[in-house]
Amino acid sequence: MSLLQPCFQQFTSAFTPAVSISLPPPQSFFFSVSRRSFTFCCSSQSETTVVNGKLDSRITERDQIRLGLPSKGRMAADTLDLLKDCQLSVKQVNPRQYVAEIPQLPNIEVWFQRPKDIVRKLLSGDLDLGIMGLDTVSEYGQGDEDLIIVHDSLEYGDCHLSLAIPKYGIFENINSLKELAQMPQWTADRPLRVATGFTYLGPKFMNENGLKHVIFSTADGALEAAPAMGIADAILDLVSSGTTLRENNLKEIEGGVVLESQAVLVASRKALIQRKGALDTTHEILERFEAHLRAVGQFTVTANMRGRSAEEVAERVLSQPSLSGLQGPTVSPVFCKRDGKVAADYYAIVICVPKKALYKSVQQLRAIGGSGVLISPLTYIFDEETPRWRELLSKLGL
């Protein structure tokens, strides 16, 4: 208690709504004060101050760059799969531990956290990078300028945040947000009751769409039960397939989608600018993600074809709409020995083809004289510098 005694005395002598107390690294403390209680928090790495209820973080020195990953659920499993596919395998000594490493990135320290806590710790400076759903970033980040979305489409965790109302009763013929807003039932004394866990995005959406008489509440358990129980008139929740809504006699309405969401890579602006190595590490992670995601569902198709020249063969290949590849076919001579001399009667064609066009591409190759067709899946496609990297540098003013 000796370390805290001076701070505690200051707290008891000045009874204010918020007390700001900063101590040098490696430890910092803050108190939040109410009339009857106080809350004490401790952070071992970042210097954090509470001013009028808002966190003000400062980057502190540490050797490791911290990456926050979801700790449980489908998002956690899919995130680990993505990293593994990008040759970034997460190694845990013990599956119950919350800290891990990525051997391919020796300066990265992985922390498993709840998605909303990843956002909060990015803002407090305790994490530098994080992966979570866009809905979580938007709800708990609340538009904070220190949060930068580095990659906005990791292609898993797809869902959308949507308003849903009952199919029955006074809502039976209501099929749009505009119709919902025009219902005479909603007044200052009897507002539309919406159950949700999104207490930032929900009110923001309603205000932007002109719904004035609305109140929001949270409900324990499944939100889908709230209208049937009479707790709420509508719900605002994440929807994937919509099956759960339909099974509970609820429906989405036109104009009621608040946000389209999937997994994203997020960074702290302060960390990228101030923390040594953070920007370079982010660049490598971004390039690995981009190369892998570009290659998903793509196949290399190789075939041999007779021709008088590489140009003549290329012209035949490009006459078929499914054989253009990424920038065009690669055509190279296939040398063989005939009558004691080396000649090139055949040319090898190499193209990149998406899975949905694979069989059609093989048919077109055969039609123009292709044979010996070989097909193999692609793992990575490293292109020129990714546009997302240029966008990130622009956001950072670099």
Protein Blocks (a to p, Z undefined) as FASTA:
>chain_A
ZZmmmmmmmmmmmccfbdcdddddfbdcdddddfkbccddddfkbccddeehiacddddd
dfbdcddddfedjklmmmmmmmmmnopacddfblkbcbdcdfklmmbccddddfklmmmm
mmnopafbdcddfklmmmmnnopakbccfblcgopaiacddddddfehjllmgcbfklmm
mpmkbcfklccddddfblmlmmmmmmmnopabbcddddehjfklmmmnopambdcdddfk
lmmmmmnopacdehiafbdcdddddddfklmmmmghklmmmmmmmmmmmmmmmmgopacd
ddddddfbfklmmmmmmmpmklnojnoccdddddddeehiacdfbccddddddfklmmmm
mmmmmmnopahiacdddfbdcddddfklmmmmmmnoZZ
